[in-house]
Amino acid sequence: MEDWRRGKGRRQRLETRDPNLPVVDVSFFAALEQLAHAVSNLVGREGQRRFPGSTITADIAVTLRHLIYTFNLLRYINADDKRDYDPDYRQAYSFVVLPVMRTMIDGFYNVTTFLDNPVTGNTFRLSGYFRMKEALAEEELRYGPNPKWTDWLKAKHKELSEGLRADGFTMADLTTKPKWPLLGSYLGTEPKDTPHKNLLRTFTLGNWGMQDRRK
């Protein structure tokens, strides 16, 4: 729409902007994105040399890709061109995507936990398979008597068994629930005051904001 009436959106935003709000140059974060791509490629290519027989190589590479594209979404929604020259843009979009930042923190937690203690890698992957097994059991209980669901349930069982076999696991590994803690549970376990937990707590609970206000 004529570039949003030739920058009308930008003029309105600047006129109503709180001058006390900080201005962030996102070009710095663009460089971090390139670094994340490089690290993801390096992990996928050479990770098995460092962690042979472990699933953490693939999980780290996939998680990094997930974080990269989540970051790209945030940049896209909040880009000046989108905010200032797109008449379909709504400021609410910048708020409703904020929960994906927690997704990025969770991904950071998973990756750094792998690297902090590599033996936890298989536990993470098995916990995913265990949840898949539980969900499939619920589906069978609900829809098993219905013949229309027979082929779908068989396909999901095959998908589970083939995934386990490809990763070097068996159904026997899913007898008990793997103890992979979610981020909130991890932060509450002892010892609580470790460098790794303090770093994650800063991101999760916003200690950086409290520190700024105390200055």
C-alpha positions in Angstrom: 0.0 0.0 0.0 2.4 2.6 -1.4 5.0 1.5 1.2 2.5 2.1 4.0 1.8 5.6 2.8 5.5 6.3 2.4 6.6 5.6 5.9 3.5 6.7 7.9 3.9 3.7 10.2 7.5 4.7 10.9 6.5 8.3 11.7 3.8 7.2 14.0 6.0 4.7 15.8 8.8 7.2 16.3 6.4 9.9 17.6 4.9 7.6 20.2 8.2 5.9 21.2 9.4 6.2 24.8 12.8 7.9 24.5 14.0 6.1 27.7 13.8 2.7 25.9 17.2 1.4 24.8 18.0 1.0 21.1 19.5 -2.4 20.1 21.6 -2.8 17.0 20.6 -6.2 15.7 23.5 -6.4 13.3 25.5 -7.9 16.2 23.0 -10.7 16.5 23.2 -11.3 12.8 26.8 -12.2 13.3 25.8 -14.6 16.0 23.4 -16.3 13.6 26.3 -17.0 11.2 28.3 -18.4 14.0 25.4 -20.7 15.1 25.1 -22.0 11.5 28.9 -22.7 11.5 28.7 -24.5 14.8 25.7 -26.6 13.8 27.5 -27.7 10.6 30.6 -28.5 12.5 28.7 -30.6 15.1 26.8 -32.5 12.4 30.0 -33.2 10.5 32.5 -34.0 13.2 30.5 -34.6 16.4 30.6 -38.4 16.2 34.4 -38.3 16.4 34.0 -36.7 19.8 31.0 -38.6 21.0 30.9 -41.9 19.2 27.7 -43.9 19.6 25.9 -41.0 21.2 22.7 -39.3 20.0 23.8 -35.9 21.3 25.5 -35.0 18.1 22.3 -35.1 16.1 20.3 -33.5 18.9 22.7 -30.6 19.3 22.7 -29.9 15.5 18.9 -30.1 15.2 18.4 -27.9 18.3 20.8 -25.2 17.0 18.9 -25.2 13.7 15.7 -24.8 15.6 17.1 -21.9 17.6 18.4 -20.2 14.5 15.0 -20.2 12.7 13.2 -19.2 15.9 15.6 -16.2 16.0 14.9 -15.5 12.4 11.2 -15.4 13.1 11.7 -12.8 15.9 13.9 -10.7 13.6 11.3 -10.9 10.8 8.4 -9.9 13.0 10.3 -7.0 14.5 12.2 -5.7 11.5 11.9 -2.0 10.7 10.7 -2.8 7.2 7.9 -5.0 8.5 6.9 -2.6 11.3 7.1 0.6 9.3 6.2 -0.2 5.7 3.7 -3.2 6.0 0.1 -2.0 6.5 -0.8 -5.5 7.6 1.6 -5.4 10.5 0.1 -5.2 14.0 2.2 -4.3 17.1 0.5 -7.2 18.9 2.5 -9.6 16.7 5.7 -8.5 18.5 4.1 -9.6 21.8 2.4 -12.8 20.9 5.7 -14.3 19.6 7.5 -13.6 22.9 6.8 -17.1 24.3 9.1 -18.6 21.6 12.0 -16.9 23.5 11.4 -19.5 26.3 11.7 -22.1 23.6 15.2 -20.7 22.8 16.1 -20.8 26.5 15.0 -24.4 26.7 17.1 -25.2 23.7 20.1 -23.5 25.2 19.5 -25.6 28.4 19.4 -28.8 26.5 22.5 -28.1 24.5 24.6 -26.9 27.4 23.5 -29.8 29.6 24.6 -32.2 26.9 28.0 -30.5 26.8 28.2 -30.2 30.6 27.6 -33.9 31.0 27.6 -35.9 27.7 26.4 -39.1 29.3 22.9 -37.4 29.6 22.5 -37.4 25.8 20.9 -40.8 25.6 18.6 -40.0 28.5 17.3 -37.0 26.6 16.6 -39.1 23.4 15.0 -42.0 25.4 12.7 -39.6 27.3 11.3 -38.5 23.9 10.8 -42.1 22.9 9.2 -42.8 26.3 6.7 -40.0 25.8 5.9 -41.3 22.3 5.3 -44.8 23.8 2.9 -43.4 26.4 1.0 -41.3 23.9 0.7 -44.3 21.6 -0.6 -46.4 24.5 -3.3 -43.8 25.2 -4.3 -43.7 21.5 -4.6 -47.5 21.5 -6.8 -47.5 24.5 -9.1 -44.9 23.0 -9.1 -45.9 19.4 -7.9 -49.5 19.3 -11.3 -51.1 19.0 -12.1 -49.0 16.0 -10.8 -50.8 12.8 -10.4 -47.5 11.0 -7.5 -46.8 13.3 -5.7 -50.2 12.9 -3.4 -49.2 10.0 -2.5 -45.8 11.7 -1.6 -47.5 15.0 0.5 -50.1 13.2 2.4 -47.4 11.4 3.1 -45.5 14.7 4.3 -48.7 16.3 6.6 -49.3 13.3 7.9 -45.7 13.5 8.7 -46.1 17.2 10.5 -49.4 16.8 12.5 -48.3 13.8 13.5 -45.1 15.6 14.7 -47.1 18.6 16.7 -49.5 16.4 18.3 -46.7 14.4 19.5 -45.1 17.6 20.7 -48.3 19.2 17.9 -48.7 21.7 15.3 -51.4 22.4 11.8 -51.4 23.9 13.5 -52.7 27.1 15.1 -49.3 27.5 11.6 -47.8 27.9 10.6 -50.1 30.8 11.1 -47.2 33.2 10.8 -43.5 32.6 14.1 -41.9 31.7 15.1 -39.2 34.2 15.6 -36.2 31.9 14.6 -33.1 34.0 12.8 -30.2 32.3 14.4 -26.8 32.8 12.3 -25.8 35.9 13.0 -29.1 37.6 16.7 -28.9 36.8 17.0 -25.5 38.4 15.4 -26.7 41.6 17.7 -29.8 42.1 20.7 -29.8 44.4 23.3 -28.4 44.2 21.5 -25.3 43.1 24.4 -22.9 43.0 26.5 -24.2 40.1 27.9 -22.0 37.3 25.7 -23.8 34.8 22.5 -23.4 36.8 23.2 -19.7 37.6 23.7 -18.9 33.9 20.4 -20.6 33.1 18.7 -18.9 36.0 19.8 -15.5 34.7 18.0 -16.2 31.4 15.0 -17.8 32.9 14.2 -15.6 35.8 15.5 -12.3 34.4 18.2 -11.6 37.0 19.8 -9.3 34.5 16.7 -7.0 34.8 17.0 -7.0 38.5 20.6 -6.1 38.4 20.0 -3.2 36.1 17.3 -1.8 38.4 19.6 -2.1 41.4 22.2 0.1 39.8 
